[in-house]
Amino acid sequence: MPFPSLTMSNARTMAVRVPLTYALGTSAAIVTTVPLLLLDVETREGIVGRSYVFCYSTSGAKAVAAHVADAVELLRGSVLHPQSLSDQLARRFALIGVTGTVRMALSALDVALWDACACAAGKPVAELLGSTRRPIRAYDSRGLGLMAPASLAAEAESMCASGLPAMKLRLGYPTLREDLDALHTVRSAIGDDVLLMVDYNQALVPTEAILRGRAIQDEGVVWLEEPIRHDDYRGNARIARELTVPIQIGENFNGPEALRDALDRAACDYAMPDVSRIGGVTGWMRAAGIAAADGIELSSHLMPEISVHLLSASPTGHWIEYVDWADAVLEDPVLPVNGTLTPPDRPGFGIGWSRDKLRHLDTI
């Protein structure tokens, strides 16, 4: 089937604040609600492409929306060839810098363009990218923040109801003893059959990360995520050399070039791009090629409804991070089945906004 021909006409954004099922305490902040920016791209042919992006803050949502509006003005009347338009926008925004909220805006737009093209073709995005809709192992990342042991145990037991084979625990307490107590508390609550990933959210410095990593690596965790500042590739490489537990980074990679730099410096054993920071579908697939060439297993960060299509099309697809944040806005959320997520058999990403749900949310 030839790639569908569509022409950009307009775009609409809506920012909403979504309550979390579990409050999420990390070493950086305690989060109870998250801002999501919803994007609809309209075409002259009547096809609508949709995407959404987690914006971290109210100001972030407003900035992303403003950048999207600027980009749409540049693209109005253009034929939707997502890769070419992605490169065109990168050149046009080069002076302000394609990073931060600019990168997130261009990524969200790229995702919506791919969604529109796949909808026009009547195919799921995974299939438009040349892949089957294969199931991807999922881990539960909705909770297990920094909290008292009793609360941690209760939340871990509650999360087991999802039936997922793994979950993520946030660490970064003031002391190693507290980190180990939290880890042992969760392990006792969930048993030995559920795998655990550990995330420090950049809380440590290299020396302390090595000290804590040596104590944690014998606890059977799947990976140690972002132990130090995300862009300190030399420090992460030092940690990776010293520890046997795999080091996972990547949610803050700014474009596929950042992944290339991290792998060149041996800064990680696994990588987990965020679709809104890696460059949307276009940037993700370029990153997936880099990871495949180096034999690096690729996981995702947030936005599972989008990420599951991209991991299906990634040669080294590994784990998908499951959160239910977008369930609050979607007509038909993607739910775990038998410990996995599979791209739905619907055109595009299968994303549709629920007007009824949106009426109950605060707008930004």
Secondary structure, DSSP 8 states (H G I E B T S, - for coil): ------BEEEEEEEEEEEEEEEEEE-SS-EEEEEEEEEEEEEETTS-EEEEEEE-SSHHHHHHHHHHHHHHHHHHTT-B--HHHHHHHHHHHTTTT-SSHHHHHHHHHHHHHHHHHHHHHHTSBHHHHTT-----EEEEE-S---S--HHHHHHHHHHHGGG--SEEEEE---SSHHHHHHHHHHHHHHH-SSSEEEEE-TT-S-HHHHHHHHHHHGGG--S-EE--S-TT-HHHHHHHHHH-SS-EEE-TT--SHHHHHHHHHTT--SEE---HHHHTHHHHHHHHHHHHHHHT--B---S-HHHHHHHHHT-TTB--EEE--GGGGTBSS----BTTEE---SSSBT---B-HHHHHTSEE-
